[in-house]
Amino acid sequence: MKHAIFIYGTLLPGLRLEAEMHGARLLGPAHIAGRLIDVGLYPGLLQGDGQVTGEVYEVDDDHLARLDAVEGMVPGDRAESHYWREVVTVLSGPLQGQQVQTYLYNLPVDGCTSIPHGDYRRYIREVGRES
């Protein structure tokens, strides 16, 4: 089965975990509703009224299972998951209006820095951080 997945952080091309997306097919750039926070070496996506910038890829079942492992998602056990995969609606781009999956941050966010513009690539450039 094929799955459309929205990515917004270190899985993006040119960033630290891009190799995890090898074999995925780019469907296009996109924005979704939400807000980003800096949780250390990567961003976390939370529900919110802002917009988050990213890309949508098509992956198969095996690839999705690998991404779940990378994101620390324990299928069927949200309480034990670092991130949790949920369905969201694309707000803009070639897939506007379509539903895709993405990973929401699932741990406490006390002390995390907000990324107000919702663009992780831009944020790491602004703060001078390697991905």
C-alpha positions as CSV (number, residue, x, y, z in Angstrom):
1,M,0.0,0.0,0.0
2,K,1.2,3.5,-0.7
3,H,1.1,6.3,1.9
4,A,1.5,10.1,1.5
5,I,3.7,11.5,4.3
6,F,4.4,15.1,5.1
7,I,8.0,15.7,6.4
8,Y,9.2,19.0,7.9
9,G,12.5,18.5,9.7
10,T,15.7,16.4,9.6
11,L,14.3,14.0,7.0
12,L,14.2,16.8,4.4
13,P,16.8,16.8,1.5
14,G,20.1,18.2,2.6
15,L,19.5,17.6,6.3
16,R,20.8,15.1,8.7
17,L,18.4,12.2,8.2
18,E,17.7,12.6,4.5
19,A,19.0,9.1,3.7
20,E,16.0,7.7,5.6
21,M,13.9,9.0,2.7
22,H,15.8,7.1,0.0
23,G,13.4,5.4,-2.3
24,A,10.5,7.7,-1.4
25,R,8.8,9.6,-4.3
26,L,8.5,13.4,-3.9
27,L,4.9,14.5,-4.5
28,G,5.5,18.2,-3.8
29,P,6.0,21.1,-1.4
30,A,3.3,21.7,1.1
31,H,2.1,23.6,4.2
32,I,0.0,22.1,6.9
33,A,-1.6,23.7,10.0
34,G,0.4,23.4,13.2
35,R,3.4,24.9,15.0
36,L,7.0,23.9,15.2
37,I,9.2,23.8,18.2
38,D,13.0,23.2,18.6
39,V,13.4,20.2,20.9
40,G,17.2,20.0,20.6
41,L,18.7,18.4,17.6
42,Y,15.4,18.3,15.6
43,P,12.0,20.0,15.5
44,G,8.7,18.8,17.0
45,L,5.3,19.5,15.3
46,L,2.4,20.4,17.5
47,Q,-1.2,21.1,16.7
48,G,-1.8,24.8,16.3
49,D,-3.0,27.7,14.2
50,G,0.2,28.5,12.4
51,Q,1.6,27.0,9.2
52,V,4.4,24.5,8.9
53,T,6.5,24.2,5.7
54,G,7.6,20.8,4.4
55,E,7.3,18.3,1.6
56,V,5.0,15.4,0.9
57,Y,6.5,12.0,-0.2
58,E,4.9,8.7,-1.2
59,V,6.2,5.7,0.7
60,D,5.2,2.0,0.8
61,D,4.3,0.0,3.9
62,D,7.9,-1.1,4.6
63,H,9.3,2.4,4.3
64,L,6.5,3.8,6.6
65,A,7.5,1.1,9.2
66,R,11.1,2.3,9.0
67,L,10.1,5.9,9.4
68,D,8.0,4.9,12.4
69,A,11.1,3.4,14.0
70,V,13.2,6.5,13.1
71,E,10.6,8.7,14.7
72,G,10.3,6.6,17.8
73,M,6.7,5.7,17.2
74,V,5.5,2.5,18.8
75,P,2.4,1.4,16.8
76,G,-0.6,0.9,19.0
77,D,1.1,2.6,22.0
78,R,0.9,6.3,21.9
79,A,2.1,6.7,25.5
80,E,5.4,5.1,24.7
81,S,5.9,7.0,21.4
82,H,8.3,9.9,20.9
83,Y,6.3,11.0,17.9
84,W,2.8,9.9,16.8
85,R,1.6,9.6,13.2
86,E,-1.6,11.4,12.4
87,V,-3.6,12.5,9.4
88,V,-3.5,16.2,8.5
89,T,-4.8,18.2,5.5
90,V,-2.5,20.0,3.1
91,L,-3.2,23.7,3.1
92,S,-1.2,24.7,0.0
93,G,0.9,23.4,-2.9
94,P,0.0,20.8,-5.5
95,L,-1.7,18.6,-3.0
96,Q,-3.8,21.3,-1.4
97,G,-6.9,19.8,0.3
98,Q,-5.6,16.3,0.3
99,Q,-5.1,14.3,3.5
100,V,-1.6,13.0,4.3
101,Q,0.1,11.6,7.3
102,T,2.8,13.3,9.5
103,Y,4.5,12.9,12.8
104,L,3.4,15.0,15.8
105,Y,5.7,15.5,18.7
106,N,4.4,13.4,21.7
107,L,6.6,14.4,24.6
108,P,6.5,17.3,27.1
109,V,7.4,20.6,25.5
110,D,8.4,22.7,28.6
111,G,11.4,24.8,27.8
112,C,11.3,24.2,24.1
113,T,11.9,27.2,21.7
114,S,9.1,28.1,19.3
115,I,9.9,28.2,15.6
116,P,7.3,30.9,14.8
117,H,7.5,30.9,11.0
118,G,7.2,27.1,10.8
119,D,10.1,26.5,8.5
120,Y,12.8,24.3,10.0
121,R,15.4,24.8,7.2
122,R,15.1,28.6,7.6
123,Y,15.3,28.2,11.4
124,I,18.6,26.3,11.4
125,R,20.1,28.8,9.0
126,E,19.0,31.7,11.3
127,V,20.4,30.1,14.5
128,G,23.6,28.8,12.7
129,R,23.0,25.2,13.4
130,E,23.9,22.1,11.4
131,S,21.0,19.8,10.9
